Amino acid sequence: ENSKYEDKDGVLILSSPTVEGRKILCQLIDLVEQLISEWYPGLSGEQIVPCIECLKNGLRHPYELKVNHVLPLIAEHKLSHECDANHKVDLIELVPDLLLADLDPAFLLDPNEVIYDKEDESLLGVGAFGEVYRGKCKGQAVAVKLYTAKEGNKIEEVFKELRAESKVLQQLHHPCL
């Protein structure tokens, strides 16, 4: 019996389950998505990720997790998922790009250090992908952007915007950022 992936068109990317492997996988996913959007702008497809535990156990037809089904889990701060074969899998192993696993840990903030009120008097602005509030981080005045899926925006678009903005900001070195 053939594997279910032998007769499918698409791109299969495998990587080492290490920090460096995740970084490389995230970069490859970004490049493939960019190439598809630039070369085939009308092409749409569904991203699927096979359960890594099903593959490790040699299942010829592993459980497939649709990426657009993972996004609500991440938004709810759920960091693992159980497949139909009862394998509990950490999402960092399946979708490291969506969890921003390739960002430098020094770039990330401890959420307990960021203080803001989600009240109208703290609201600085509203955009297509979120709201910006006045806040403090480590005692310094900051703007806090909350990404949200607003009417007309899909959650996939919000995650892509967050990822793109994070990658750009990580490369900038300025005392005000």
N, CA and C atoms as a LAMMPS dump frame, in Angstrom:
ITEM: TIMESTEP
0
ITEM: NUMBER OF ATOMS
531
ITEM: BOX BOUNDS ff ff ff
-5.0000000000000000e+02 5.0000000000000000e+02
-5.0000000000000000e+02 5.0000000000000000e+02
-5.0000000000000000e+02 5.0000000000000000e+02
ITEM: ATOMS id mol type element x y z
1 1 1 N 0.854 -1.184 0
2 1 2 C 0 0 0
3 1 3 C 0.895 1.241 0
4 2 1 N 0.555 2.191 -0.841
5 2 2 C 1.334 3.423 -0.947
6 2 3 C 1 4.387 0.17
7 3 1 N 1.973 5.234 0.474
8 3 2 C 1.731 6.318 1.426
9 3 3 C 0.785 7.312 0.77
10 4 1 N -0.032 7.965 1.567
11 4 2 C -1.011 8.903 1.02
12 4 3 C -0.358 10.126 0.388
13 5 1 N 0.934 10.344 0.633
14 5 2 C 1.61 11.52 0.093
15 5 3 C 2.265 11.253 -1.253
16 6 1 N 2.349 10.009 -1.673
17 6 2 C 3.016 9.687 -2.923
18 6 3 C 2.244 10.168 -4.146
19 7 1 N 0.934 10.269 -4.04
20 7 2 C 0.159 10.668 -5.206
21 7 3 C -0.487 12.042 -5.037
22 8 1 N 0.101 12.884 -4.193
23 8 2 C -0.409 14.246 -4.008
24 8 3 C 0.58 15.241 -4.588
25 9 1 N 0.03 16.276 -5.205
26 9 2 C 0.868 17.376 -5.645
27 9 3 C 1.083 18.293 -4.458
28 10 1 N 2.262 18.843 -4.348
29 10 2 C 2.521 19.77 -3.257
30 10 3 C 3.973 19.758 -2.871
31 11 1 N 4.245 20.342 -1.74
32 11 2 C 5.6 20.45 -1.232
33 11 3 C 5.633 19.775 0.13
34 12 1 N 6.551 18.85 0.301
35 12 2 C 6.736 18.184 1.58
36 12 3 C 8.073 18.652 2.143
37 13 1 N 8.045 19.273 3.308
38 13 2 C 9.259 19.788 3.934
39 13 3 C 9.43 19.085 5.27
40 14 1 N 10.577 18.463 5.468
41 14 2 C 10.894 17.803 6.729
42 14 3 C 12.11 18.492 7.335
43 15 1 N 12.144 18.576 8.658
44 15 2 C 13.293 19.19 9.311
45 15 3 C 13.559 18.507 10.644
46 16 1 N 14.708 18.763 11.166
47 16 2 C 15.106 18.234 12.462
48 16 3 C 14.282 18.914 13.554
49 17 1 N 13.839 18.172 14.583
50 17 2 C 13.037 18.786 15.643
51 17 3 C 13.88 19.506 16.7
52 18 1 N 14.87 20.248 16.232
53 18 2 C 15.716 21.033 17.13
54 18 3 C 15.397 22.509 16.936
55 19 1 N 15.965 23.358 17.776
56 19 2 C 15.759 24.803 17.637
57 19 3 C 16.228 25.262 16.266
58 20 1 N 17.399 24.819 15.861
59 20 2 C 17.93 25.22 14.55
60 20 3 C 17.07 24.658 13.415
61 21 1 N 16.611 23.417 13.562
62 21 2 C 15.744 22.815 12.552
63 21 3 C 14.448 23.595 12.404
64 22 1 N 13.897 24.043 13.538
65 22 2 C 12.664 24.846 13.492
66 22 3 C 12.907 26.179 12.802
67 23 1 N 14.052 26.802 13.088
68 23 2 C 14.365 28.076 12.438
69 23 3 C 14.452 27.903 10.928
70 24 1 N 15.122 26.854 10.489
71 24 2 C 15.249 26.59 9.056
72 24 3 C 13.88 26.302 8.448
73 25 1 N 13.073 25.505 9.134
74 25 2 C 11.733 25.195 8.641
75 25 3 C 10.899 26.468 8.504
76 26 1 N 10.958 27.349 9.484
77 26 2 C 10.211 28.61 9.424
78 26 3 C 10.645 29.44 8.22
79 27 1 N 11.949 29.513 7.991
80 27 2 C 12.453 30.282 6.853
81 27 3 C 12.007 29.659 5.532
82 28 1 N 12.033 28.333 5.445
83 28 2 C 11.587 27.659 4.225
84 28 3 C 10.097 27.895 3.972
85 29 1 N 9.302 27.821 5.022
86 29 2 C 7.864 28.067 4.874
87 29 3 C 7.626 29.485 4.366
88 30 1 N 8.342 30.452 4.945
89 30 2 C 8.204 31.842 4.49
90 30 3 C 8.554 31.975 3.013
91 31 1 N 9.657 31.35 2.605
92 31 2 C 10.091 31.441 1.21
93 31 3 C 9.097 30.785 0.261
94 32 1 N 8.621 29.602 0.62
95 32 2 C 7.656 28.907 -0.238
96 32 3 C 6.377 29.72 -0.356
97 33 1 N 5.876 30.249 0.755
98 33 2 C 4.658 31.067 0.701
99 33 3 C 4.863 32.315 -0.146
100 34 1 N 6.036 32.934 -0.029
101 34 2 C 6.328 34.126 -0.82
102 34 3 C 6.397 33.784 -2.305
103 35 1 N 7.066 32.698 -2.648
104 35 2 C 7.158 32.289 -4.054
105 35 3 C 5.784 31.982 -4.634
106 36 1 N 4.974 31.263 -3.889
107 36 2 C 3.637 30.924 -4.387
108 36 3 C 2.8 32.181 -4.586
109 37 1 N 2.86 33.109 -3.621
110 37 2 C 2.041 34.323 -3.752
111 37 3 C 2.526 35.217 -4.888
112 38 1 N 3.832 35.233 -5.166
113 38 2 C 4.359 36.079 -6.237
114 38 3 C 4.202 35.428 -7.604
115 39 1 N 4.476 34.145 -7.714
116 39 2 C 4.459 33.473 -9.011
117 39 3 C 3.069 32.992 -9.403
118 40 1 N 2.269 32.64 -8.425
119 40 2 C 0.931 32.11 -8.682
120 40 3 C -0.084 32.823 -7.791
121 41 1 N -0.31 34.117 -8.035
122 41 2 C -1.153 34.893 -7.123
123 41 3 C -2.58 34.376 -6.98
124 42 1 N -3.101 33.689 -7.966
125 42 2 C -4.462 33.171 -7.877
126 42 3 C -4.542 31.797 -7.231
127 43 1 N -3.389 31.195 -7.018
128 43 2 C -3.37 29.845 -6.465
129 43 3 C -3.725 29.877 -4.99
130 44 1 N -4.658 29.081 -4.646
131 44 2 C -4.984 28.954 -3.226
132 44 3 C -4.954 27.479 -2.89
133 45 1 N -4.602 27.211 -1.708
134 45 2 C -4.536 25.825 -1.285
135 45 3 C -4.59 25.76 0.221
136 46 1 N -4.687 24.582 0.682
137 46 2 C -4.785 24.365 2.103
138 46 3 C -3.478 23.784 2.599
139 47 1 N -2.946 24.371 3.651
140 47 2 C -1.741 23.812 4.253
141 47 3 C -2.151 22.731 5.228
142 48 1 N -1.529 21.564 5.072
143 48 2 C -1.786 20.477 6
144 48 3 C -0.462 20.005 6.596
145 49 1 N -0.54 19.56 7.82
146 49 2 C 0.65 19.082 8.518
147 49 3 C 0.326 17.695 9.054
148 50 1 N 1.105 16.687 8.653
149 50 2 C 0.844 15.349 9.188
150 50 3 C 1.307 15.265 10.649
151 51 1 N 0.603 14.465 11.425
152 51 2 C 0.969 14.257 12.826
153 51 3 C 2.342 13.596 12.892
154 52 1 N 3.258 14.239 13.551
155 52 2 C 4.62 13.734 13.625
156 52 3 C 4.696 12.421 14.398
157 53 1 N 3.821 12.242 15.379
158 53 2 C 3.799 10.992 16.147
159 53 3 C 3.26 9.843 15.297
160 54 1 N 2.271 10.113 14.458
161 54 2 C 1.771 9.088 13.539
162 54 3 C 2.883 8.643 12.599
163 55 1 N 3.659 9.618 12.096
164 55 2 C 4.77 9.288 11.204
165 55 3 C 5.839 8.484 11.929
166 56 1 N 6.162 8.877 13.162
167 56 2 C 7.166 8.149 13.952
168 56 3 C 6.737 6.713 14.206
169 57 1 N 5.426 6.517 14.366
170 57 2 C 4.904 5.176 14.626
171 57 3 C 4.661 4.381 13.344
172 58 1 N 5.049 4.947 12.213
173 58 2 C 4.974 4.228 10.951
174 58 3 C 3.594 4.106 10.335
175 59 1 N 2.646 4.923 10.761
176 59 2 C 1.315 4.869 10.162
177 59 3 C 1.381 5.327 8.708
178 60 1 N 0.854 4.52 7.811
179 60 2 C 0.894 4.853 6.381
180 60 3 C -0.024 6.024 6.054
181 61 1 N -1.056 6.213 6.857
182 61 2 C -2.004 7.296 6.648
183 61 3 C -2.114 8.108 7.938
184 62 1 N -1.121 8.966 8.167
185 62 2 C -1.126 9.742 9.425
186 62 3 C -2.258 10.768 9.451
187 63 1 N -2.613 11.127 10.645
188 63 2 C -3.601 12.182 10.844
189 63 3 C -3.061 13.463 10.228
190 64 1 N -3.925 14.194 9.539
191 64 2 C -3.531 15.464 8.932
192 64 3 C -4.222 16.603 9.653
193 65 1 N -3.436 17.529 10.11
194 65 2 C -3.957 18.703 10.802
195 65 3 C -3.946 19.865 9.818
196 66 1 N -5.09 20.472 9.613
197 66 2 C -5.175 21.621 8.716
198 66 3 C -4.682 22.849 9.468
199 67 1 N -3.786 23.598 8.834
200 67 2 C -3.177 24.75 9.49
201 67 3 C -4.222 25.772 9.915
202 68 1 N -5.254 25.974 9.1
203 68 2 C -6.265 26.958 9.492
204 68 3 C -7.078 26.51 10.714
205 69 1 N -7.008 25.225 11.069
206 69 2 C -7.643 24.748 12.3
207 69 3 C -6.737 24.92 13.512
208 70 1 N -5.439 25.097 13.275
209 70 2 C -4.472 25.277 14.357
210 70 3 C -4.526 26.702 14.903
211 71 1 N -4.806 27.662 14.043
212 71 2 C -4.765 29.068 14.444
213 71 3 C -5.68 29.389 15.624
214 72 1 N -6.923 28.918 15.625
215 72 2 C -7.757 29.189 16.809
216 72 3 C -7.188 28.557 18.086
217 73 1 N -6.543 27.398 17.966
218 73 2 C -5.916 26.774 19.137
219 73 3 C -4.83 27.682 19.706
220 74 1 N -4.013 28.23 18.816
221 74 2 C -2.933 29.124 19.25
222 74 3 C -3.519 30.389 19.859
223 75 1 N -4.559 30.926 19.233
224 75 2 C -5.192 32.137 19.763
225 75 3 C -5.751 31.901 21.16
226 76 1 N -6.13 30.654 21.458
227 76 2 C -6.643 30.3 22.788
228 76 3 C -5.525 29.845 23.731
229 77 1 N -4.267 29.997 23.298
230 77 2 C -3.081 29.642 24.084
231 77 3 C -2.979 28.141 24.347
232 78 1 N -3.539 27.334 23.458
233 78 2 C -3.382 25.885 23.542
234 78 3 C -2.152 25.521 22.73
235 79 1 N -1.184 24.898 23.361
236 79 2 C 0.087 24.636 22.697
237 79 3 C 0.295 23.177 22.322
238 80 1 N -0.761 22.362 22.45
239 80 2 C -0.68 20.972 22.013
240 80 3 C -2.022 20.572 21.414
241 81 1 N -2.001 19.463 20.698
242 81 2 C -3.208 18.983 20.033
243 81 3 C -3.178 17.464 20.038
244 82 1 N -4.325 16.844 20.186
245 82 2 C -4.413 15.387 20.138
246 82 3 C -5.008 14.982 18.801
247 83 1 N -4.293 14.102 18.105
248 83 2 C -4.779 13.66 16.798
249 83 3 C -5.814 12.549 16.987
250 84 1 N -6.388 12.12 15.877
251 84 2 C -7.419 11.071 15.926
252 84 3 C -6.87 9.736 16.431
253 85 1 N -5.553 9.542 16.351
254 85 2 C -4.918 8.317 16.845
255 85 3 C -4.494 8.472 18.314
256 86 1 N -4.997 9.517 18.964
257 86 2 C -4.729 9.798 20.385
258 86 3 C -3.273 10.14 20.686
259 87 1 N -2.576 10.688 19.719
260 87 2 C -1.218 11.176 19.955
261 87 3 C -1.298 12.641 20.362
262 88 1 N -0.715 12.972 21.497
263 88 2 C -0.649 14.372 21.903
264 88 3 C 0.642 14.95 21.324
265 89 1 N 0.499 16.006 20.523
266 89 2 C 1.629 16.588 19.817
267 89 3 C 1.742 18.061 20.174
268 90 1 N 2.962 18.5 20.491
269 90 2 C 3.204 19.915 20.739
270 90 3 C 3.124 20.664 19.419
271 91 1 N 2.38 21.752 19.408
272 91 2 C 2.213 22.521 18.175
273 91 3 C 3.53 23.108 17.677
274 92 1 N 4.48 23.329 18.57
275 92 2 C 5.791 23.855 18.161
276 92 3 C 6.47 22.893 17.175
277 93 1 N 6.141 21.599 17.273
278 93 2 C 6.712 20.607 16.366
279 93 3 C 5.999 20.603 15.016
280 94 1 N 4.736 21.016 15.011
281 94 2 C 3.944 20.983 13.787
282 94 3 C 3.963 22.293 13.02
283 95 1 N 3.828 23.403 13.736
284 95 2 C 3.711 24.71 13.084
285 95 3 C 4.607 25.74 13.797
286 96 1 N 5.913 25.535 13.768
287 96 2 C 6.802 26.468 14.476
288 96 3 C 6.718 27.89 13.945
289 97 1 N 6.387 28.047 12.662
290 97 2 C 6.276 29.381 12.083
291 97 3 C 5.14 30.167 12.722
292 98 1 N 4.027 29.507 13.017
293 98 2 C 2.885 30.194 13.613
294 98 3 C 3.138 30.564 15.071
295 99 1 N 4.052 29.847 15.712
296 99 2 C 4.404 30.147 17.102
297 99 3 C 5.648 31.027 17.188
298 100 1 N 6.079 31.554 16.035
299 100 2 C 7.23 32.468 15.96
300 100 3 C 8.488 31.846 16.55
301 101 1 N 8.66 30.537 16.329
302 101 2 C 9.769 29.797 16.927
303 101 3 C 11.133 30.205 16.373
304 102 1 N 11.153 30.915 15.267
305 102 2 C 12.438 31.313 14.701
306 102 3 C 12.905 32.681 15.188
307 103 1 N 12.103 33.343 16.016
308 103 2 C 12.521 34.638 16.546
309 103 3 C 13.546 34.449 17.656
310 104 1 N 14.467 35.365 17.727
311 104 2 C 15.49 35.336 18.764
312 104 3 C 14.814 35.505 20.124
313 105 1 N 15.084 34.611 21.083
314 105 2 C 14.457 34.737 22.41
315 105 3 C 14.715 36.087 23.079
316 106 1 N 15.832 36.734 22.757
317 106 2 C 16.139 38.046 23.334
318 106 3 C 15.157 39.11 22.824
319 107 1 N 14.525 38.853 21.686
320 107 2 C 13.561 39.775 21.094
321 107 3 C 12.213 39.712 21.803
322 108 1 N 11.912 38.565 22.382
323 108 2 C 10.606 38.341 22.992
324 108 3 C 10.534 38.959 24.386
325 109 1 N 9.366 39.443 24.736
326 109 2 C 9.145 40.056 26.044
327 109 3 C 8.401 39.101 26.958
328 110 1 N 8.65 39.238 28.23
329 110 2 C 7.88 38.519 29.225
330 110 3 C 6.535 39.243 29.354
331 111 1 N 5.423 38.557 29.107
332 111 2 C 4.114 39.235 29.171
333 111 3 C 3.844 39.906 30.521
334 112 1 N 4.463 39.422 31.577
335 112 2 C 4.268 40.031 32.893
336 112 3 C 4.947 41.387 33.023
337 113 1 N 5.884 41.691 32.119
338 113 2 C 6.577 42.978 32.149
339 113 3 C 5.832 44.061 31.367
340 114 1 N 4.833 43.673 30.594
341 114 2 C 4.075 44.611 29.771
342 114 3 C 2.756 44.908 30.483
343 115 1 N 2.544 46.192 30.785
344 115 2 C 1.341 46.608 31.495
345 115 3 C 0.569 47.58 30.609
346 116 1 N -0.717 47.308 30.435
347 116 2 C -1.577 48.204 29.661
348 116 3 C -3.014 47.967 30.077
349 117 1 N -3.845 48.956 29.838
350 117 2 C -5.281 48.845 30.065
351 117 3 C -5.973 48.833 28.721
352 118 1 N -6.881 47.922 28.563
353 118 2 C -7.639 47.836 27.31
354 118 3 C -8.905 48.683 27.448
355 119 1 N -8.663 49.962 27.766
356 119 2 C -9.746 50.925 27.963
357 119 3 C -9.652 51.999 26.89
358 120 1 N -10.751 52.674 26.637
359 120 2 C -10.788 53.707 25.604
360 120 3 C -9.756 54.812 25.835
361 121 1 N -9.523 55.197 27.091
362 121 2 C -8.578 56.293 27.356
363 121 3 C -7.124 55.89 27.071
364 122 1 N -6.839 54.598 26.983
365 122 2 C -5.49 54.128 26.653
366 122 3 C -5.332 53.81 25.174
367 123 1 N -6.427 53.794 24.44
368 123 2 C -6.403 53.451 23.019
369 123 3 C -5.72 54.554 22.223
370 124 1 N -4.673 54.177 21.494
371 124 2 C -3.947 55.135 20.652
372 124 3 C -4.403 55.076 19.196
373 125 1 N -4.83 53.905 18.754
374 125 2 C -5.252 53.784 17.364
375 125 3 C -5.8 52.404 17.057
376 126 1 N -6.501 52.334 15.922
377 126 2 C -7.089 51.084 15.459
378 126 3 C -6.694 50.913 14.003
379 127 1 N -6.253 49.716 13.657
380 127 2 C -5.872 49.432 12.281
381 127 3 C -6.582 48.203 11.766
382 128 1 N -6.192 47.78 10.581
383 128 2 C -6.84 46.637 9.944
384 128 3 C -6.613 45.34 10.708
385 129 1 N -5.495 45.23 11.404
386 129 2 C -5.157 43.978 12.064
387 129 3 C -5.118 44.075 13.582
388 130 1 N -5.517 45.203 14.15
389 130 2 C -5.503 45.261 15.604
390 130 3 C -5.657 46.657 16.155
391 131 1 N -5.404 46.737 17.45
392 131 2 C -5.532 47.995 18.178
393 131 3 C -4.218 48.273 18.901
394 132 1 N -3.917 49.559 19.079
395 132 2 C -2.684 49.969 19.763
396 132 3 C -3.072 50.739 21.019
397 133 1 N -2.475 50.317 22.138
398 133 2 C -2.77 50.923 23.436
399 133 3 C -1.511 51.512 24.06
400 134 1 N -1.697 52.533 24.881
401 134 2 C -0.616 53.108 25.678
402 134 3 C -0.332 52.127 26.813
403 135 1 N 0.956 51.879 27.07
404 135 2 C 1.31 50.958 28.139
405 135 3 C 2.7 51.241 28.678
406 136 1 N 3.191 50.324 29.497
407 136 2 C 4.531 50.421 30.064
408 136 3 C 5.191 49.056 29.99
409 137 1 N 6.482 49.084 29.75
410 137 2 C 7.292 47.862 29.75
411 137 3 C 8.6 48.193 30.453
412 138 1 N 8.858 47.5 31.535
413 138 2 C 10.064 47.74 32.332
414 138 3 C 10.149 49.201 32.758
415 139 1 N 8.989 49.785 33.083
416 139 2 C 8.927 51.157 33.56
417 139 3 C 8.975 52.22 32.48
418 140 1 N 9.066 51.831 31.228
419 140 2 C 9.166 52.784 30.13
420 140 3 C 7.846 52.835 29.355
421 141 1 N 7.456 54.026 28.917
422 141 2 C 6.229 54.185 28.129
423 141 3 C 6.403 53.487 26.779
424 142 1 N 5.394 52.694 26.406
425 142 2 C 5.432 51.952 25.146
426 142 3 C 4.049 51.952 24.505
427 143 1 N 4.003 51.596 23.232
428 143 2 C 2.749 51.33 22.534
429 143 3 C 2.613 49.81 22.437
430 144 1 N 1.464 49.293 22.81
431 144 2 C 1.211 47.855 22.804
432 144 3 C 0.2 47.548 21.704
433 145 1 N 0.609 46.75 20.726
434 145 2 C -0.286 46.395 19.628
435 145 3 C -0.889 45.031 19.899
436 146 1 N -2.204 44.979 19.884
437 146 2 C -2.944 43.727 20.033
438 146 3 C -3.5 43.336 18.677
439 147 1 N -3.072 42.197 18.182
440 147 2 C -3.552 41.709 16.894
441 147 3 C -4.888 41.017 17.104
442 148 1 N -5.857 41.384 16.277
443 148 2 C -7.18 40.775 16.365
444 148 3 C -7.734 40.56 14.969
445 149 1 N -8.528 39.524 14.846
446 149 2 C -9.216 39.266 13.575
447 149 3 C -10.493 40.089 13.574
448 150 1 N -10.475 41.17 12.823
449 150 2 C -11.643 42.043 12.733
450 150 3 C -12.525 41.586 11.583
451 151 1 N -13.68 42.194 11.491
452 151 2 C -14.612 41.86 10.428
453 151 3 C -13.929 42.018 9.073
454 152 1 N -14 40.98 8.265
455 152 2 C -13.391 41.022 6.945
456 152 3 C -11.985 40.444 6.918
457 153 1 N -11.335 40.317 8.062
458 153 2 C -10 39.725 8.123
459 153 3 C -10.096 38.293 8.619
460 154 1 N -9.402 37.422 7.943
461 154 2 C -9.327 36.047 8.402
462 154 3 C -8.206 35.947 9.426
463 155 1 N -8.332 35 10.327
464 155 2 C -7.312 34.822 11.355
465 155 3 C -5.956 34.488 10.723
466 156 1 N -5.961 33.817 9.55
467 156 2 C -4.712 33.505 8.853
468 156 3 C -3.98 34.783 8.465
469 157 1 N -4.738 35.8 8.01
470 157 2 C -4.137 37.075 7.615
471 157 3 C -3.522 37.783 8.821
472 158 1 N -4.194 37.691 9.958
473 158 2 C -3.697 38.332 11.175
474 158 3 C -2.372 37.687 11.602
475 159 1 N -2.304 36.358 11.573
476 159 2 C -1.071 35.672 11.942
477 159 3 C 0.059 36.009 10.972
478 160 1 N -0.249 36.085 9.679
479 160 2 C 0.781 36.435 8.698
480 160 3 C 1.3 37.848 8.947
481 161 1 N 0.403 38.778 9.262
482 161 2 C 0.807 40.16 9.55
483 161 3 C 1.672 40.216 10.808
484 162 1 N 1.275 39.51 11.849
485 162 2 C 2.06 39.463 13.081
486 162 3 C 3.449 38.907 12.801
487 163 1 N 3.517 37.83 12.058
488 163 2 C 4.81 37.201 11.742
489 163 3 C 5.687 38.151 10.92
490 164 1 N 5.118 38.773 9.908
491 164 2 C 5.889 39.682 9.055
492 164 3 C 6.403 40.883 9.856
493 165 1 N 5.538 41.478 10.666
494 165 2 C 5.942 42.633 11.464
495 165 3 C 7.014 42.258 12.486
496 166 1 N 6.87 41.103 13.101
497 166 2 C 7.844 40.642 14.099
498 166 3 C 9.216 40.436 13.472
499 167 1 N 9.236 39.855 12.286
500 167 2 C 10.522 39.612 11.615
501 167 3 C 11.218 40.92 11.263
502 168 1 N 10.451 41.907 10.812
503 168 2 C 11.04 43.213 10.478
504 168 3 C 11.545 43.899 11.746
505 169 1 N 10.718 43.94 12.783
506 169 2 C 11.112 44.605 14.029
507 169 3 C 12.337 43.957 14.668
508 170 1 N 12.452 42.652 14.519
509 170 2 C 13.607 41.946 15.087
510 170 3 C 14.914 42.407 14.449
511 171 1 N 14.855 42.818 13.202
512 171 2 C 16.06 43.238 12.487
513 171 3 C 16.441 44.688 12.762
514 172 1 N 15.51 45.454 13.323
515 172 2 C 15.78 46.862 13.596
516 172 3 C 16.454 47.017 14.96
517 173 1 N 17.38 47.929 15.039
518 173 2 C 18.075 48.187 16.305
519 173 3 C 18 49.678 16.59
520 174 1 N 17.033 50.034 17.409
521 174 2 C 16.835 51.444 17.759
522 174 3 C 16.321 51.495 19.176
523 175 1 N 16.776 52.448 19.98
524 175 2 C 16.353 52.501 21.376
525 175 3 C 14.857 52.719 21.58
526 176 1 N 14.175 53.234 20.562
527 176 2 C 12.744 53.496 20.69
528 176 3 C 11.884 52.318 20.245
529 177 1 N 12.516 51.239 19.813
530 177 2 C 11.748 50.061 19.372
531 177 3 C 11.969 48.904 20.307
